[in-house]
Amino acid sequence: KQHGIDLFYAFWVVPNAFACSISCGKTPFMVNLAGSDDKVFGRGGIARPFMSRALKRATRLIALSQDLKQDAIAMGAREENISVIPSGIDINVYKPGDKSALRTELKLPDSFLLVYAGSLFKLKRLEWLIRLSANLGRKYDFHSLILGDGPEKESLENMAHQLEAGNVHFLGRIPYGDVPLYLSASDALVLFSETEGLPSCVQEALASGIPVIATDVGGV
C-alpha cells in the first residue's frame, strides 16, 4: 500500500514466491517456473512444502513447458491458473555458419566436434560425455568442447586426465556473444542432464543448424 504496488512478479519459487505468499497480503502475485528451483529444490527435502504453499497461493503461474506445468499441479497449483509460455531465442544471432571458417577463427580442431554449453553441475552428468569422448577418441578423430564453469569443473578435469581424454577441451566461461560461434562450429550438442526445465541451449543449437543428443527429460 505504501508504494502503490498492483502486482508482484516472483522470478523464483524459492525464496521469492514463498516470500510473496506470506507478506503480500491481498496484492496478487505471479510466479515464473523456469525449471531450476522446481526441478532441483522441488524434488524433495525441506524446500518442497515452502514451494507448495507458494504455488497454491499464487494468482497466476507462467511455466516454460508442459512438464513444468504438471510438476506445479503435483505440488498443489490450480491448473486453470497456469499458462505455458516457452522461452524464445534470437534466430538472427543463433544461425548456421561456415564451420571451416569458424573453426579456424576459434582455433578449434577440424574433426568431429561435440559441444556442451552450460553450468558444470552434477545434475548435468558431464562424466558421461568424458567417458564417451575417451572411448571414441581412441578410434576416431573426435573432440568434445565444454563451455561453462561450475562446482564440478575440477573433478571433471581430473576425470578427463585419469582417462587420458586429451580430446576433451574445457574452455571455461566464454563471452556470451561467442556462444553462437562455438555452436555453429560444432557438429552436435550434447545434454545428458538428469533433469531439465526447458533448456535454452537445445533451442540455440537447433537454430544454429546442429542436431542435439539429449536425455528425454523435462521440456527436452
Secondary structure as GFF3:
##gff-version 3
##sequence-region A 1 220
A	DSSP	beta_strand	8	10	.	.	.	ID=ss1
A	DSSP	pi_helix	13	17	.	.	.	ID=ss2
A	DSSP	alpha_helix	18	23	.	.	.	ID=ss3
A	DSSP	beta_strand	29	33	.	.	.	ID=ss4
A	DSSP	alpha_helix	36	40	.	.	.	ID=ss5
A	DSSP	three_ten_helix	41	43	.	.	.	ID=ss6
A	DSSP	alpha_helix	47	57	.	.	.	ID=ss7
A	DSSP	beta_strand	60	63	.	.	.	ID=ss8
A	DSSP	alpha_helix	66	74	.	.	.	ID=ss9
A	DSSP	three_ten_helix	79	81	.	.	.	ID=ss10
A	DSSP	beta_strand	82	84	.	.	.	ID=ss11
A	DSSP	alpha_helix	99	106	.	.	.	ID=ss12
A	DSSP	beta_strand	112	117	.	.	.	ID=ss13
A	DSSP	three_ten_helix	122	124	.	.	.	ID=ss14
A	DSSP	alpha_helix	126	137	.	.	.	ID=ss15
A	DSSP	beta_strand	142	147	.	.	.	ID=ss16
A	DSSP	alpha_helix	153	162	.	.	.	ID=ss17
A	DSSP	beta_strand	168	172	.	.	.	ID=ss18
A	DSSP	three_ten_helix	176	178	.	.	.	ID=ss19
A	DSSP	alpha_helix	179	185	.	.	.	ID=ss20
A	DSSP	beta_strand	188	191	.	.	.	ID=ss21
A	DSSP	alpha_helix	200	207	.	.	.	ID=ss22
A	DSSP	beta_strand	212	214	.	.	.	ID=ss23
###
